Structure formats: C-alpha cells, structure tokens
C-alpha cells in the first residue's frame, strides 16, 4: 500500500505526558498571586494584584481544563489506533 498512514504512538504519548504536566503546573500555581498580594505591603497595590489574580484564576482553570481534555482525547485516539492495529494484524494472518 502506497498510502500507508504512519503514526508515532511514542510522540502521541509524549504529548499526553506534556499536557498532563502543563495541567499539573496550572493547578500547582493556584495561590501564587494571593501570596504576591500579601507581600506587596501596599493595600492599593495588593487590591490590584488580587483583582488580576481573580481574572487569571478563571483563565488558568480554563487552560487547565483544556490541557486535561486534550490529553484525554489524545490518549483515547492512541488506544483506538492500537486496537485497530491489533485487529488489522489479526486479519493479515
């Protein structure tokens, strides 16, 4: 077959690992801005930092969810292709 599709499961699994790491990092840095607000020593500036942190928290949660969702989707795709490879290999025998 000249039109073979070649898929690197290692590359796809690496993408899952990287996306899981990104999601974990977003989760791990949840309270960094709150700590910064407490450290600035000026209530007006601390208020601005907290407002920015609140807006970022919403975005961070969205990014985290997107990274987790994409990782799960890629993982499902890898599993589906592996299952298909196994079935096609059985048919070749």
PyMOL Python script that loads the backbone (N, CA, C, O; Angstrom):
from pymol import cmd

cmd.read_pdbstr("""\
ATOM      1  N   UNK A   1       0.845  -1.186   0.000  1.00  0.00           N
ATOM      2  CA  UNK A   1       0.000   0.000   0.000  1.00  0.00           C
ATOM      3  C   UNK A   1       0.884   1.242   0.000  1.00  0.00           C
ATOM      4  O   UNK A   1       1.705   1.432   0.898  1.00  0.00           O
ATOM      5  N   UNK A   2       0.713   2.067  -0.993  1.00  0.00           N
ATOM      6  CA  UNK A   2       1.491   3.283  -1.081  1.00  0.00           C
ATOM      7  C   UNK A   2       0.951   4.415  -0.236  1.00  0.00           C
ATOM      8  O   UNK A   2       1.632   5.420  -0.033  1.00  0.00           O
ATOM      9  N   UNK A   3      -0.256   4.266   0.254  1.00  0.00           N
ATOM     10  CA  UNK A   3      -0.895   5.340   1.024  1.00  0.00           C
ATOM     11  C   UNK A   3      -0.969   5.003   2.505  1.00  0.00           C
ATOM     12  O   UNK A   3      -1.941   5.352   3.174  1.00  0.00           O
ATOM     13  N   UNK A   4       0.056   4.325   3.023  1.00  0.00           N
ATOM     14  CA  UNK A   4       0.062   3.958   4.436  1.00  0.00           C
ATOM     15  C   UNK A   4       0.065   5.201   5.317  1.00  0.00           C
ATOM     16  O   UNK A   4       0.638   6.236   4.976  1.00  0.00           O
ATOM     17  N   UNK A   5      -0.580   5.063   6.432  1.00  0.00           N
ATOM     18  CA  UNK A   5      -0.564   6.119   7.449  1.00  0.00           C
ATOM     19  C   UNK A   5       0.403   5.674   8.533  1.00  0.00           C
ATOM     20  O   UNK A   5       0.296   4.563   9.053  1.00  0.00           O
ATOM     21  N   UNK A   6       1.325   6.524   8.866  1.00  0.00           N
ATOM     22  CA  UNK A   6       2.287   6.200   9.920  1.00  0.00           C
ATOM     23  C   UNK A   6       2.038   7.134  11.101  1.00  0.00           C
ATOM     24  O   UNK A   6       2.041   8.359  10.978  1.00  0.00           O
ATOM     25  N   UNK A   7       1.826   6.504  12.232  1.00  0.00           N
ATOM     26  CA  UNK A   7       1.541   7.261  13.451  1.00  0.00           C
ATOM     27  C   UNK A   7       2.556   6.844  14.505  1.00  0.00           C
ATOM     28  O   UNK A   7       2.757   5.654  14.749  1.00  0.00           O
ATOM     29  N   UNK A   8       3.184   7.813  15.117  1.00  0.00           N
ATOM     30  CA  UNK A   8       4.133   7.535  16.188  1.00  0.00           C
ATOM     31  C   UNK A   8       3.389   7.564  17.520  1.00  0.00           C
ATOM     32  O   UNK A   8       3.034   8.624  18.037  1.00  0.00           O
ATOM     33  N   UNK A   9       3.164   6.363  18.059  1.00  0.00           N
ATOM     34  CA  UNK A   9       2.486   6.299  19.355  1.00  0.00           C
ATOM     35  C   UNK A   9       3.330   6.967  20.436  1.00  0.00           C
ATOM     36  O   UNK A   9       2.795   7.572  21.365  1.00  0.00           O
ATOM     37  N   UNK A  10       4.644   6.854  20.311  1.00  0.00           N
ATOM     38  CA  UNK A  10       5.528   7.493  21.282  1.00  0.00           C
ATOM     39  C   UNK A  10       5.361   9.002  21.299  1.00  0.00           C
ATOM     40  O   UNK A  10       5.325   9.620  22.363  1.00  0.00           O
ATOM     41  N   UNK A  11       5.258   9.597  20.109  1.00  0.00           N
ATOM     42  CA  UNK A  11       5.052  11.049  20.041  1.00  0.00           C
ATOM     43  C   UNK A  11       3.713  11.440  20.653  1.00  0.00           C
ATOM     44  O   UNK A  11       3.615  12.426  21.383  1.00  0.00           O
ATOM     45  N   UNK A  12       2.684  10.658  20.346  1.00  0.00           N
ATOM     46  CA  UNK A  12       1.360  10.977  20.899  1.00  0.00           C
ATOM     47  C   UNK A  12       1.338  10.790  22.412  1.00  0.00           C
ATOM     48  O   UNK A  12       0.759  11.602  23.134  1.00  0.00           O
ATOM     49  N   UNK A  13       1.964   9.729  22.884  1.00  0.00           N
ATOM     50  CA  UNK A  13       2.021   9.518  24.342  1.00  0.00           C
ATOM     51  C   UNK A  13       2.849  10.615  25.012  1.00  0.00           C
ATOM     52  O   UNK A  13       2.549  11.033  26.130  1.00  0.00           O
ATOM     53  N   UNK A  14       3.893  11.077  24.319  1.00  0.00           N
ATOM     54  CA  UNK A  14       4.681  12.201  24.835  1.00  0.00           C
ATOM     55  C   UNK A  14       3.845  13.466  24.944  1.00  0.00           C
ATOM     56  O   UNK A  14       3.985  14.232  25.897  1.00  0.00           O
ATOM     57  N   UNK A  15       2.975  13.680  23.965  1.00  0.00           N
ATOM     58  CA  UNK A  15       2.079  14.847  24.019  1.00  0.00           C
ATOM     59  C   UNK A  15       1.149  14.744  25.217  1.00  0.00           C
ATOM     60  O   UNK A  15       0.887  15.744  25.886  1.00  0.00           O
ATOM     61  N   UNK A  16       0.646  13.539  25.495  1.00  0.00           N
ATOM     62  CA  UNK A  16      -0.224  13.339  26.660  1.00  0.00           C
ATOM     63  C   UNK A  16       0.542  13.667  27.935  1.00  0.00           C
ATOM     64  O   UNK A  16       0.028  14.365  28.809  1.00  0.00           O
ATOM     65  N   UNK A  17       1.763  13.168  28.041  1.00  0.00           N
ATOM     66  CA  UNK A  17       2.592  13.438  29.221  1.00  0.00           C
ATOM     67  C   UNK A  17       2.828  14.938  29.388  1.00  0.00           C
ATOM     68  O   UNK A  17       2.704  15.466  30.494  1.00  0.00           O
ATOM     69  N   UNK A  18       3.164  15.621  28.304  1.00  0.00           N
ATOM     70  CA  UNK A  18       3.415  17.061  28.371  1.00  0.00           C
ATOM     71  C   UNK A  18       2.160  17.835  28.758  1.00  0.00           C
ATOM     72  O   UNK A  18       2.227  18.755  29.574  1.00  0.00           O
ATOM     73  N   UNK A  19       1.023  17.474  28.184  1.00  0.00           N
ATOM     74  CA  UNK A  19      -0.226  18.166  28.520  1.00  0.00           C
ATOM     75  C   UNK A  19      -0.620  17.912  29.970  1.00  0.00           C
ATOM     76  O   UNK A  19      -1.111  18.817  30.645  1.00  0.00           O
ATOM     77  N   UNK A  20      -0.410  16.693  30.457  1.00  0.00           N
ATOM     78  CA  UNK A  20      -0.677  16.410  31.873  1.00  0.00           C
ATOM     79  C   UNK A  20       0.219  17.261  32.768  1.00  0.00           C
ATOM     80  O   UNK A  20      -0.220  17.751  33.809  1.00  0.00           O
ATOM     81  N   UNK A  21       1.479  17.436  32.359  1.00  0.00           N
ATOM     82  CA  UNK A  21       2.409  18.274  33.126  1.00  0.00           C
ATOM     83  C   UNK A  21       1.941  19.734  33.137  1.00  0.00           C
ATOM     84  O   UNK A  21       1.972  20.391  34.178  1.00  0.00           O
ATOM     85  N   UNK A  22       1.516  20.230  31.995  1.00  0.00           N
ATOM     86  CA  UNK A  22       1.001  21.606  31.913  1.00  0.00           C
ATOM     87  C   UNK A  22      -0.188  21.773  32.855  1.00  0.00           C
ATOM     88  O   UNK A  22      -0.255  22.747  33.604  1.00  0.00           O
ATOM     89  N   UNK A  23      -1.120  20.833  32.818  1.00  0.00           N
ATOM     90  CA  UNK A  23      -2.303  20.916  33.684  1.00  0.00           C
ATOM     91  C   UNK A  23      -1.901  20.893  35.153  1.00  0.00           C
ATOM     92  O   UNK A  23      -2.462  21.629  35.964  1.00  0.00           O
ATOM     93  N   UNK A  24      -0.934  20.052  35.496  1.00  0.00           N
ATOM     94  CA  UNK A  24      -0.456  19.968  36.882  1.00  0.00           C
ATOM     95  C   UNK A  24       0.181  21.282  37.315  1.00  0.00           C
ATOM     96  O   UNK A  24      -0.018  21.725  38.446  1.00  0.00           O
ATOM     97  N   UNK A  25       0.944  21.904  36.426  1.00  0.00           N
ATOM     98  CA  UNK A  25       1.581  23.174  36.755  1.00  0.00           C
ATOM     99  C   UNK A  25       0.551  24.281  36.964  1.00  0.00           C
ATOM    100  O   UNK A  25       0.693  25.099  37.873  1.00  0.00           O
ATOM    101  N   UNK A  26      -0.477  24.309  36.133  1.00  0.00           N
ATOM    102  CA  UNK A  26      -1.540  25.296  36.346  1.00  0.00           C
ATOM    103  C   UNK A  26      -2.185  25.085  37.710  1.00  0.00           C
ATOM    104  O   UNK A  26      -2.480  26.053  38.412  1.00  0.00           O
ATOM    105  N   UNK A  27      -2.404  23.841  38.087  1.00  0.00           N
ATOM    106  CA  UNK A  27      -3.027  23.536  39.371  1.00  0.00           C
ATOM    107  C   UNK A  27      -2.103  23.898  40.531  1.00  0.00           C
ATOM    108  O   UNK A  27      -2.559  24.406  41.555  1.00  0.00           O
ATOM    109  N   UNK A  28      -0.810  23.639  40.373  1.00  0.00           N
ATOM    110  CA  UNK A  28       0.153  23.871  41.452  1.00  0.00           C
ATOM    111  C   UNK A  28       0.361  25.351  41.754  1.00  0.00           C
ATOM    112  O   UNK A  28       0.770  25.701  42.861  1.00  0.00           O
ATOM    113  N   UNK A  29       0.090  26.216  40.799  1.00  0.00           N
ATOM    114  CA  UNK A  29       0.340  27.647  40.980  1.00  0.00           C
ATOM    115  C   UNK A  29      -0.938  28.432  41.237  1.00  0.00           C
ATOM    116  O   UNK A  29      -1.048  29.611  40.901  1.00  0.00           O
ATOM    117  N   UNK A  30      -1.886  27.754  41.836  1.00  0.00           N
ATOM    118  CA  UNK A  30      -3.194  28.365  42.078  1.00  0.00           C
ATOM    119  C   UNK A  30      -3.126  29.576  42.996  1.00  0.00           C
ATOM    120  O   UNK A  30      -3.822  30.565  42.765  1.00  0.00           O
ATOM    121  N   UNK A  31      -2.304  29.516  44.025  1.00  0.00           N
ATOM    122  CA  UNK A  31      -2.322  30.591  45.023  1.00  0.00           C
ATOM    123  C   UNK A  31      -1.110  31.519  44.965  1.00  0.00           C
ATOM    124  O   UNK A  31      -0.880  32.275  45.909  1.00  0.00           O
ATOM    125  N   UNK A  32      -0.344  31.483  43.905  1.00  0.00           N
ATOM    126  CA  UNK A  32       0.852  32.317  43.788  1.00  0.00           C
ATOM    127  C   UNK A  32       0.512  33.802  43.833  1.00  0.00           C
ATOM    128  O   UNK A  32       1.191  34.569  44.514  1.00  0.00           O
ATOM    129  N   UNK A  33      -0.524  34.213  43.121  1.00  0.00           N
ATOM    130  CA  UNK A  33      -0.890  35.633  43.086  1.00  0.00           C
ATOM    131  C   UNK A  33      -1.380  36.109  44.446  1.00  0.00           C
ATOM    132  O   UNK A  33      -1.113  37.247  44.834  1.00  0.00           O
ATOM    133  N   UNK A  34      -2.085  35.267  45.166  1.00  0.00           N
ATOM    134  CA  UNK A  34      -2.548  35.646  46.505  1.00  0.00           C
ATOM    135  C   UNK A  34      -1.355  35.881  47.424  1.00  0.00           C
ATOM    136  O   UNK A  34      -1.367  36.808  48.234  1.00  0.00           O
ATOM    137  N   UNK A  35      -0.343  35.058  47.305  1.00  0.00           N
ATOM    138  CA  UNK A  35       0.878  35.246  48.097  1.00  0.00           C
ATOM    139  C   UNK A  35       1.569  36.547  47.716  1.00  0.00           C
ATOM    140  O   UNK A  35       2.086  37.255  48.580  1.00  0.00           O
ATOM    141  N   UNK A  36       1.579  36.861  46.429  1.00  0.00           N
ATOM    142  CA  UNK A  36       2.189  38.115  45.970  1.00  0.00           C
ATOM    143  C   UNK A  36       1.429  39.311  46.522  1.00  0.00           C
ATOM    144  O   UNK A  36       2.043  40.296  46.934  1.00  0.00           O
ATOM    145  N   UNK A  37       0.108  39.240  46.537  1.00  0.00           N
ATOM    146  CA  UNK A  37      -0.704  40.344  47.064  1.00  0.00           C
ATOM    147  C   UNK A  37      -0.391  40.584  48.534  1.00  0.00           C
ATOM    148  O   UNK A  37      -0.318  41.726  48.985  1.00  0.00           O
ATOM    149  N   UNK A  38      -0.210  39.512  49.265  1.00  0.00           N
ATOM    150  CA  UNK A  38       0.098  39.645  50.689  1.00  0.00           C
ATOM    151  C   UNK A  38       1.484  40.241  50.914  1.00  0.00           C
ATOM    152  O   UNK A  38       1.735  40.852  51.954  1.00  0.00           O
ATOM    153  N   UNK A  39       2.376  40.070  49.956  1.00  0.00           N
ATOM    154  CA  UNK A  39       3.758  40.502  50.135  1.00  0.00           C
ATOM    155  C   UNK A  39       4.044  41.925  49.676  1.00  0.00           C
ATOM    156  O   UNK A  39       5.115  42.447  49.984  1.00  0.00           O
ATOM    157  N   UNK A  40       3.136  42.579  48.954  1.00  0.00           N
ATOM    158  CA  UNK A  40       3.471  43.883  48.378  1.00  0.00           C
ATOM    159  C   UNK A  40       3.546  45.004  49.402  1.00  0.00           C
ATOM    160  O   UNK A  40       4.266  45.981  49.191  1.00  0.00           O
ATOM    161  N   UNK A  41       2.827  44.886  50.490  1.00  0.00           N
ATOM    162  CA  UNK A  41       2.931  45.888  51.540  1.00  0.00           C
ATOM    163  C   UNK A  41       2.172  47.177  51.299  1.00  0.00           C
ATOM    164  O   UNK A  41       2.344  48.129  52.059  1.00  0.00           O
ATOM    165  N   UNK A  42       1.359  47.244  50.296  1.00  0.00           N
ATOM    166  CA  UNK A  42       0.562  48.431  49.995  1.00  0.00           C
ATOM    167  C   UNK A  42      -0.832  47.954  49.617  1.00  0.00           C
ATOM    168  O   UNK A  42      -0.999  47.210  48.651  1.00  0.00           O
ATOM    169  N   UNK A  43      -1.832  48.382  50.377  1.00  0.00           N
ATOM    170  CA  UNK A  43      -3.183  47.843  50.188  1.00  0.00           C
ATOM    171  C   UNK A  43      -3.738  48.112  48.796  1.00  0.00           C
ATOM    172  O   UNK A  43      -4.392  47.246  48.216  1.00  0.00           O
ATOM    173  N   UNK A  44      -3.488  49.296  48.252  1.00  0.00           N
ATOM    174  CA  UNK A  44      -3.983  49.601  46.908  1.00  0.00           C
ATOM    175  C   UNK A  44      -3.371  48.689  45.856  1.00  0.00           C
ATOM    176  O   UNK A  44      -4.061  48.181  44.972  1.00  0.00           O
ATOM    177  N   UNK A  45      -2.066  48.492  45.968  1.00  0.00           N
ATOM    178  CA  UNK A  45      -1.382  47.599  45.034  1.00  0.00           C
ATOM    179  C   UNK A  45      -1.821  46.152  45.264  1.00  0.00           C
ATOM    180  O   UNK A  45      -2.017  45.397  44.312  1.00  0.00           O
ATOM    181  N   UNK A  46      -1.971  45.778  46.523  1.00  0.00           N
ATOM    182  CA  UNK A  46      -2.427  44.420  46.844  1.00  0.00           C
ATOM    183  C   UNK A  46      -3.808  44.165  46.250  1.00  0.00           C
ATOM    184  O   UNK A  46      -4.086  43.073  45.754  1.00  0.00           O
ATOM    185  N   UNK A  47      -4.672  45.178  46.302  1.00  0.00           N
ATOM    186  CA  UNK A  47      -6.011  45.053  45.719  1.00  0.00           C
ATOM    187  C   UNK A  47      -5.920  44.801  44.210  1.00  0.00           C
ATOM    188  O   UNK A  47      -6.626  43.947  43.674  1.00  0.00           O
ATOM    189  N   UNK A  48      -5.050  45.545  43.536  1.00  0.00           N
ATOM    190  CA  UNK A  48      -4.870  45.362  42.095  1.00  0.00           C
ATOM    191  C   UNK A  48      -4.327  43.963  41.771  1.00  0.00           C
ATOM    192  O   UNK A  48      -4.753  43.322  40.811  1.00  0.00           O
ATOM    193  N   UNK A  49      -3.391  43.516  42.586  1.00  0.00           N
ATOM    194  CA  UNK A  49      -2.833  42.171  42.385  1.00  0.00           C
ATOM    195  C   UNK A  49      -3.930  41.127  42.567  1.00  0.00           C
ATOM    196  O   UNK A  49      -4.024  40.180  41.787  1.00  0.00           O
ATOM    197  N   UNK A  50      -4.769  41.300  43.610  1.00  0.00           N
ATOM    198  CA  UNK A  50      -5.866  40.343  43.839  1.00  0.00           C
ATOM    199  C   UNK A  50      -6.865  40.347  42.690  1.00  0.00           C
ATOM    200  O   UNK A  50      -7.346  39.288  42.290  1.00  0.00           O
ATOM    201  N   UNK A  51      -7.185  41.527  42.151  1.00  0.00           N
ATOM    202  CA  UNK A  51      -8.112  41.600  41.012  1.00  0.00           C
ATOM    203  C   UNK A  51      -7.534  40.876  39.799  1.00  0.00           C
ATOM    204  O   UNK A  51      -8.231  40.120  39.123  1.00  0.00           O
ATOM    205  N   UNK A  52      -6.269  41.114  39.539  1.00  0.00           N
ATOM    206  CA  UNK A  52      -5.618  40.412  38.425  1.00  0.00           C
ATOM    207  C   UNK A  52      -5.593  38.909  38.677  1.00  0.00           C
ATOM    208  O   UNK A  52      -5.804  38.108  37.766  1.00  0.00           O
ATOM    209  N   UNK A  53      -5.334  38.543  39.919  1.00  0.00           N
ATOM    210  CA  UNK A  53      -5.291  37.121  40.272  1.00  0.00           C
ATOM    211  C   UNK A  53      -6.648  36.462  40.066  1.00  0.00           C
ATOM    212  O   UNK A  53      -6.726  35.333  39.582  1.00  0.00           O
ATOM    213  N   UNK A  54      -7.712  37.161  40.430  1.00  0.00           N
ATOM    214  CA  UNK A  54      -9.053  36.596  40.243  1.00  0.00           C
ATOM    215  C   UNK A  54      -9.348  36.354  38.768  1.00  0.00           C
ATOM    216  O   UNK A  54      -9.892  35.312  38.401  1.00  0.00           O
ATOM    217  N   UNK A  55      -8.989  37.318  37.925  1.00  0.00           N
ATOM    218  CA  UNK A  55      -9.206  37.150  36.484  1.00  0.00           C
ATOM    219  C   UNK A  55      -8.335  36.011  35.949  1.00  0.00           C
ATOM    220  O   UNK A  55      -8.787  35.202  35.138  1.00  0.00           O
ATOM    221  N   UNK A  56      -7.094  35.957  36.407  1.00  0.00           N
ATOM    222  CA  UNK A  56      -6.200  34.899  35.950  1.00  0.00           C
ATOM    223  C   UNK A  56      -6.686  33.533  36.418  1.00  0.00           C
ATOM    224  O   UNK A  56      -6.550  32.549  35.690  1.00  0.00           O
ATOM    225  N   UNK A  57      -7.258  33.455  37.635  1.00  0.00           N
ATOM    226  CA  UNK A  57      -7.757  32.172  38.133  1.00  0.00           C
ATOM    227  C   UNK A  57      -8.778  31.575  37.182  1.00  0.00           C
ATOM    228  O   UNK A  57      -8.761  30.372  36.921  1.00  0.00           O
ATOM    229  N   UNK A  58      -9.672  32.416  36.660  1.00  0.00           N
ATOM    230  CA  UNK A  58     -10.668  31.921  35.703  1.00  0.00           C
ATOM    231  C   UNK A  58      -9.980  31.398  34.443  1.00  0.00           C
ATOM    232  O   UNK A  58     -10.298  30.312  33.960  1.00  0.00           O
ATOM    233  N   UNK A  59      -9.042  32.174  33.920  1.00  0.00           N
ATOM    234  CA  UNK A  59      -8.321  31.753  32.713  1.00  0.00           C
ATOM    235  C   UNK A  59      -7.474  30.512  32.967  1.00  0.00           C
ATOM    236  O   UNK A  59      -7.422  29.602  32.140  1.00  0.00           O
ATOM    237  N   UNK A  60      -6.813  30.488  34.120  1.00  0.00           N
ATOM    238  CA  UNK A  60      -5.965  29.349  34.473  1.00  0.00           C
ATOM    239  C   UNK A  60      -6.791  28.074  34.531  1.00  0.00           C
ATOM    240  O   UNK A  60      -6.371  27.033  34.026  1.00  0.00           O
ATOM    241  N   UNK A  61      -7.965  28.153  35.147  1.00  0.00           N
ATOM    242  CA  UNK A  61      -8.840  26.983  35.235  1.00  0.00           C
ATOM    243  C   UNK A  61      -9.282  26.530  33.844  1.00  0.00           C
ATOM    244  O   UNK A  61      -9.362  25.331  33.574  1.00  0.00           O
ATOM    245  N   UNK A  62      -9.568  27.483  32.969  1.00  0.00           N
ATOM    246  CA  UNK A  62      -9.943  27.138  31.587  1.00  0.00           C
ATOM    247  C   UNK A  62      -8.787  26.450  30.862  1.00  0.00           C
ATOM    248  O   UNK A  62      -8.982  25.433  30.196  1.00  0.00           O
ATOM    249  N   UNK A  63      -7.579  27.012  30.996  1.00  0.00           N
ATOM    250  CA  UNK A  63      -6.405  26.418  30.349  1.00  0.00           C
ATOM    251  C   UNK A  63      -6.122  25.020  30.906  1.00  0.00           C
ATOM    252  O   UNK A  63      -5.797  24.093  30.165  1.00  0.00           O
ATOM    253  N   UNK A  64      -6.254  24.895  32.225  1.00  0.00           N
ATOM    254  CA  UNK A  64      -6.017  23.598  32.855  1.00  0.00           C
ATOM    255  C   UNK A  64      -7.013  22.565  32.328  1.00  0.00           C
ATOM    256  O   UNK A  64      -6.628  21.451  31.973  1.00  0.00           O
ATOM    257  N   UNK A  65      -8.279  22.933  32.281  1.00  0.00           N
ATOM    258  CA  UNK A  65      -9.299  22.021  31.772  1.00  0.00           C
ATOM    259  C   UNK A  65      -9.070  21.654  30.317  1.00  0.00           C
ATOM    260  O   UNK A  65      -9.272  20.507  29.918  1.00  0.00           O
ATOM    261  N   UNK A  66      -8.647  22.634  29.523  1.00  0.00           N
ATOM    262  CA  UNK A  66      -8.376  22.368  28.105  1.00  0.00           C
ATOM    263  C   UNK A  66      -7.197  21.408  27.948  1.00  0.00           C
ATOM    264  O   UNK A  66      -7.245  20.496  27.122  1.00  0.00           O
ATOM    265  N   UNK A  67      -6.149  21.609  28.732  1.00  0.00           N
ATOM    266  CA  UNK A  67      -4.981  20.723  28.657  1.00  0.00           C
ATOM    267  C   UNK A  67      -5.359  19.305  29.072  1.00  0.00           C
ATOM    268  O   UNK A  67      -4.953  18.337  28.430  1.00  0.00           O
ATOM    269  N   UNK A  68      -6.135  19.185  30.144  1.00  0.00           N
ATOM    270  CA  UNK A  68      -6.573  17.862  30.590  1.00  0.00           C
ATOM    271  C   UNK A  68      -7.463  17.195  29.546  1.00  0.00           C
ATOM    272  O   UNK A  68      -7.307  16.008  29.260  1.00  0.00           O
ATOM    273  N   UNK A  69      -8.387  17.953  28.984  1.00  0.00           N
ATOM    274  CA  UNK A  69      -9.286  17.399  27.975  1.00  0.00           C
ATOM    275  C   UNK A  69      -8.550  16.951  26.729  1.00  0.00           C
ATOM    276  O   UNK A  69      -8.840  15.888  26.179  1.00  0.00           O
ATOM    277  N   UNK A  70      -7.600  17.755  26.281  1.00  0.00           N
ATOM    278  CA  UNK A  70      -6.824  17.400  25.096  1.00  0.00           C
ATOM    279  C   UNK A  70      -5.973  16.158  25.364  1.00  0.00           C
ATOM    280  O   UNK A  70      -5.855  15.283  24.505  1.00  0.00           O
ATOM    281  N   UNK A  71      -5.385  16.086  26.551  1.00  0.00           N
ATOM    282  CA  UNK A  71      -4.588  14.906  26.911  1.00  0.00           C
ATOM    283  C   UNK A  71      -5.444  13.648  26.879  1.00  0.00           C
ATOM    284  O   UNK A  71      -5.023  12.626  26.339  1.00  0.00           O
ATOM    285  N   UNK A  72      -6.639  13.714  27.450  1.00  0.00           N
ATOM    286  CA  UNK A  72      -7.532  12.541  27.451  1.00  0.00           C
ATOM    287  C   UNK A  72      -7.949  12.170  26.028  1.00  0.00           C
ATOM    288  O   UNK A  72      -8.028  10.989  25.691  1.00  0.00           O
ATOM    289  N   UNK A  73      -8.214  13.167  25.205  1.00  0.00           N
ATOM    290  CA  UNK A  73      -8.611  12.897  23.817  1.00  0.00           C
ATOM    291  C   UNK A  73      -7.490  12.211  23.044  1.00  0.00           C
ATOM    292  O   UNK A  73      -7.725  11.237  22.329  1.00  0.00           O
ATOM    293  N   UNK A  74      -6.275  12.722  23.190  1.00  0.00           N
ATOM    294  CA  UNK A  74      -5.139  12.106  22.500  1.00  0.00           C
ATOM    295  C   UNK A  74      -4.925  10.686  23.007  1.00  0.00           C
ATOM    296  O   UNK A  74      -4.645   9.780  22.223  1.00  0.00           O
ATOM    297  N   UNK A  75      -5.054  10.492  24.310  1.00  0.00           N
ATOM    298  CA  UNK A  75      -4.911   9.157  24.892  1.00  0.00           C
ATOM    299  C   UNK A  75      -5.957   8.201  24.309  1.00  0.00           C
ATOM    300  O   UNK A  75      -5.641   7.057  23.982  1.00  0.00           O
ATOM    301  N   UNK A  76      -7.184   8.665  24.181  1.00  0.00           N
ATOM    302  CA  UNK A  76      -8.243   7.843  23.573  1.00  0.00           C
ATOM    303  C   UNK A  76      -7.917   7.507  22.118  1.00  0.00           C
ATOM    304  O   UNK A  76      -8.157   6.387  21.667  1.00  0.00           O
ATOM    305  N   UNK A  77      -7.375   8.472  21.394  1.00  0.00           N
ATOM    306  CA  UNK A  77      -7.000   8.249  19.993  1.00  0.00           C
ATOM    307  C   UNK A  77      -5.905   7.186  19.900  1.00  0.00           C
ATOM    308  O   UNK A  77      -5.975   6.291  19.058  1.00  0.00           O
ATOM    309  N   UNK A  78      -4.902   7.287  20.759  1.00  0.00           N
ATOM    310  CA  UNK A  78      -3.822   6.294  20.753  1.00  0.00           C
ATOM    311  C   UNK A  78      -4.393   4.908  21.009  1.00  0.00           C
ATOM    312  O   UNK A  78      -4.067   3.958  20.298  1.00  0.00           O
ATOM    313  N   UNK A  79      -5.246   4.791  22.025  1.00  0.00           N
ATOM    314  CA  UNK A  79      -5.839   3.484  22.329  1.00  0.00           C
ATOM    315  C   UNK A  79      -6.633   2.941  21.145  1.00  0.00           C
ATOM    316  O   UNK A  79      -6.551   1.754  20.830  1.00  0.00           O
ATOM    317  N   UNK A  80      -7.390   3.799  20.498  1.00  0.00           N
ATOM    318  CA  UNK A  80      -8.196   3.363  19.352  1.00  0.00           C
ATOM    319  C   UNK A  80      -7.303   2.877  18.208  1.00  0.00           C
ATOM    320  O   UNK A  80      -7.598   1.856  17.585  1.00  0.00           O
ATOM    321  N   UNK A  81      -6.221   3.595  17.929  1.00  0.00           N
ATOM    322  CA  UNK A  81      -5.321   3.171  16.857  1.00  0.00           C
ATOM    323  C   UNK A  81      -4.597   1.875  17.211  1.00  0.00           C
ATOM    324  O   UNK A  81      -4.400   1.022  16.347  1.00  0.00           O
ATOM    325  N   UNK A  82      -4.202   1.722  18.466  1.00  0.00           N
ATOM    326  CA  UNK A  82      -3.547   0.479  18.887  1.00  0.00           C
ATOM    327  C   UNK A  82      -4.512  -0.692  18.718  1.00  0.00           C
ATOM    328  O   UNK A  82      -4.133  -1.739  18.192  1.00  0.00           O
ATOM    329  N   UNK A  83      -5.753  -0.519  19.160  1.00  0.00           N
ATOM    330  CA  UNK A  83      -6.754  -1.578  18.991  1.00  0.00           C
ATOM    331  C   UNK A  83      -6.968  -1.896  17.514  1.00  0.00           C
ATOM    332  O   UNK A  83      -7.077  -3.065  17.142  1.00  0.00           O
ATOM    333  N   UNK A  84      -7.028  -0.876  16.679  1.00  0.00           N
ATOM    334  CA  UNK A  84      -7.193  -1.083  15.245  1.00  0.00           C
ATOM    335  C   UNK A  84      -5.991  -1.830  14.663  1.00  0.00           C
ATOM    336  O   UNK A  84      -6.162  -2.740  13.852  1.00  0.00           O
ATOM    337  N   UNK A  85      -4.781  -1.452  15.072  1.00  0.00           N
ATOM    338  CA  UNK A  85      -3.579  -2.152  14.607  1.00  0.00           C
ATOM    339  C   UNK A  85      -3.635  -3.635  14.964  1.00  0.00           C
ATOM    340  O   UNK A  85      -3.305  -4.490  14.143  1.00  0.00           O
ATOM    341  N   UNK A  86      -4.049  -3.932  16.186  1.00  0.00           N
ATOM    342  CA  UNK A  86      -4.140  -5.329  16.630  1.00  0.00           C
ATOM    343  C   UNK A  86      -5.143  -6.088  15.767  1.00  0.00           C
ATOM    344  O   UNK A  86      -4.866  -7.200  15.318  1.00  0.00           O
ATOM    345  N   UNK A  87      -6.295  -5.490  15.538  1.00  0.00           N
ATOM    346  CA  UNK A  87      -7.319  -6.139  14.716  1.00  0.00           C
ATOM    347  C   UNK A  87      -6.852  -6.330  13.273  1.00  0.00           C
ATOM    348  O   UNK A  87      -7.066  -7.394  12.691  1.00  0.00           O
ATOM    349  N   UNK A  88      -6.228  -5.327  12.701  1.00  0.00           N
ATOM    350  CA  UNK A  88      -5.740  -5.444  11.325  1.00  0.00           C
ATOM    351  C   UNK A  88      -4.632  -6.485  11.219  1.00  0.00           C
ATOM    352  O   UNK A  88      -4.544  -7.204  10.223  1.00  0.00           O
ATOM    353  N   UNK A  89      -3.788  -6.565  12.240  1.00  0.00           N
ATOM    354  CA  UNK A  89      -2.721  -7.570  12.240  1.00  0.00           C
ATOM    355  C   UNK A  89      -3.317  -8.972  12.291  1.00  0.00           C
ATOM    356  O   UNK A  89      -2.800  -9.884  11.646  1.00  0.00           O
ATOM    357  N   UNK A  90      -4.395  -9.157  13.047  1.00  0.00           N
ATOM    358  CA  UNK A  90      -5.070 -10.462  13.099  1.00  0.00           C
ATOM    359  C   UNK A  90      -5.618 -10.825  11.724  1.00  0.00           C
ATOM    360  O   UNK A  90      -5.525 -11.979  11.305  1.00  0.00           O
ATOM    361  N   UNK A  91      -6.182  -9.859  11.027  1.00  0.00           N
ATOM    362  CA  UNK A  91      -6.762 -10.103   9.704  1.00  0.00           C
ATOM    363  C   UNK A  91      -5.698 -10.445   8.666  1.00  0.00           C
ATOM    364  O   UNK A  91      -5.991 -11.130   7.686  1.00  0.00           O
ATOM    365  N   UNK A  92      -4.474  -9.979   8.868  1.00  0.00           N
ATOM    366  CA  UNK A  92      -3.389 -10.230   7.924  1.00  0.00           C
ATOM    367  C   UNK A  92      -2.915 -11.675   7.988  1.00  0.00           C
ATOM    368  O   UNK A  92      -2.327 -12.174   7.029  1.00  0.00           O
ATOM    369  N   UNK A  93      -3.161 -12.351   9.101  1.00  0.00           N
ATOM    370  CA  UNK A  93      -2.672 -13.730   9.274  1.00  0.00           C
ATOM    371  C   UNK A  93      -3.478 -14.681   8.512  1.00  0.00           C
ATOM    372  O   UNK A  93      -3.208 -15.882   8.542  1.00  0.00           O
TER     373      UNK A  93
END
""", "prot")
cmd.dss("prot")
cmd.show_as("cartoon", "prot")
cmd.util.cbc("prot")
cmd.orient("prot")
